[in-house]
Amino acid sequence: MRAGHYQRIAVTIFGWSGWDRQQQMVPWSVLDDAGSVDAFVITLLAADRPTSGFTSISGAIDRSVELIQRSGYSASRSVIDISGDGRNNDGRPVTEARDAALAAGITINGLPFVGVEPGLEDYFRENVICGHNAFTIPAQDPSSFSDAVMRKLLTEVAMAPGPAFASRR
C-alpha cells in the first residue's frame, strides 16, 4: 500500500448471507498509515456480525458494486473480495451479478472456505471471480483463514497497476 502512487487505499467491509442480509460492518476508510489500519481493525473487531442464513454471493456482489459506486471515491482499480463457505443458493444467478460487476469495471477476487463444501474453489474460479488478474486463495480450515486473508490482501495491493486510490469524487 505504501509503495503505491498515492500510498493509500480506500476500503470497507460488510458481512452477508442471504440476498437480503448485508450489513456494512466498517464504513469506508482511507488506510494510509499504521494508525488508520489499527483504527480500521478495531472497528472491525467491535462490529456486529450478520445473522446466518442462505448464501447469496450474487447479493454480496450486487451490494459491493453499490457500495463502490456510492463510496465518494474515484480509483484506478476497484476490487471486490468475496469470502464464503458455500455456493450461491439465494437471489439471482451469481454469474449475472459477476458479469454486471465486470461490466462496471470491477474485479472480483475470491477467498473460498473450502473445508465446508467440496469443489468450492473450482466453483469460485468458474462462477465468481472476474476481471484483470482475478484470483482465488482458498482457506483450508478456520486456523488458515487469517493467513489466507493476509495473502490475498498483499497480492491485491501488490498487483494494483498505478495508484490504488485516486481521489475523493
N, C-alpha and C positions, 0 to 999 in steps of 0.2 A: 504494500500500500504506500509506504513512504518512498518507494522508488519510482512511483508513477509521476506523470507530468504535473498533476495538481497536488499530489501527496495526500489524497483523502478520497474517501468513498462515502456515498450515502446508502444507508441500509435500514431495513425494517424487518420485523419478524412477526408472523402471525401463525397461529395454530389452526388446525382444521380437522374435520372428519367428514360429515355428510355435506351435500351440496348447499345446505342452508346453515351450516355450522362453521363459520370462520370468525376468528377473533384476533384482532391486531393486538399483540402482546407488548410490543415495543414500538413506539411511534418512529417515524423517520428520524434518523440521527446521522450527523456527519461524524465519521471517525477519522481523526487526523492526528491523534497523539495517544499516549498511554492513558491519559486521564479520560478522554472521550470513550475509549474502548472499555475501561473499567466501569464508567457510568452506564454504558450500554449493557454490560454483563450483569451489573447489579439490578438494573431494571428488569432484565430478562429473568433472572433468578427469582425475583419477587412477584412476577406476573402469574395470574391465574391461568391454568391450562383449560382448554376447551373440553367439553364432555365428549366421551367417545360415542361412536355411532357407526353408520355406514362409512364407506370410503369413497369420497368423491374427489379424485385427483383433478377431474375436469373443473369442479367448483373451485378448487385451490388455484388452478391456473387462471381461471377467469377472474378471481378476486385479486390475484397477483398483478395481472395486467391492469386492472382498475386502479390498484394502489400505485403502480408505476406511473400511469397516465395522470393521476391526481396528486402526485408527490410534490409538485412545485420545483422539481429538479430537472435539469437537462443534462444528459450524459451521452458520452460517445458510445457506450455499451450498456445495455440493460440485461440483467440476468435474473431468472427465477430459479431458485433452488427448491426442488421438491424432495422431501424426505417422507417415506411412507413404508408401511409394512404389509400392503396388500394391493390388489388390482382395483381399478375403478369399478365400483358396483352401485353407484348412485349418481344421478344427474345425467347430463348429456354425454355422448361418447368422448372419451379422453382425446382421441385423435382430432376431433373437431376443435376442442379447446387448444390443443397443441398447435394446430395449423393456424388458428386465429392469432395466437401469440407470435408465431413465426412471421405471419403477415404484418404484424405490428413492429417487426424488427427486434424481437426479444428472443434471447437464447434461453433454453431450459436445460439445466443440469439436474442429475438425479442422485439421490442417496437412498437406494432401496435397502430396507432392513430385511435381509434375505433369510434370517433364521426362522421366520414365521411361515413363509409361503414359498414352496419350491418354484424355481423358474422366474422369480420376481425380477432379477437383474436383467434377464433377456426381455421380459415384458417392458421394463423401463426403457431399454435400448430401442425396442421396436415401436413403442406407442407413446412414450412420454418425452424423451429428450429431443431437442432440435436446435438448429442454429449453428453458427460458426464455432467450431471447436467444442461442441457439446460432448459431454461425457457423463458416465456414472462411476461412482465409487461406492461399492457395497459395504454395509456394516454386517458383520457375521453374527454378532451377538451383542447384548447390552454393554458389555465391557469394551467393545471395539467401536461403539458409536461415536464417542467424543474424538477418538483418533481419526475416524473416517471423516467427520465434520471438519476437523482441522486440515486434513489433507485436501479436502475438496475446496475449502476457502483459499488455502495457499495456492492451489492450482489455478483457481479462477482469477485471483488477483495477479498472479504471475503471467497469465495468458492475456490479460487486458491489453488490447492494442491502443497505444496513445493514452490519453487521460482516462482514468476510470470514473472520474467525476468531473463535470464541467462547471456548471454554474446554476444558481437558483434561477428559475424561469421568471 
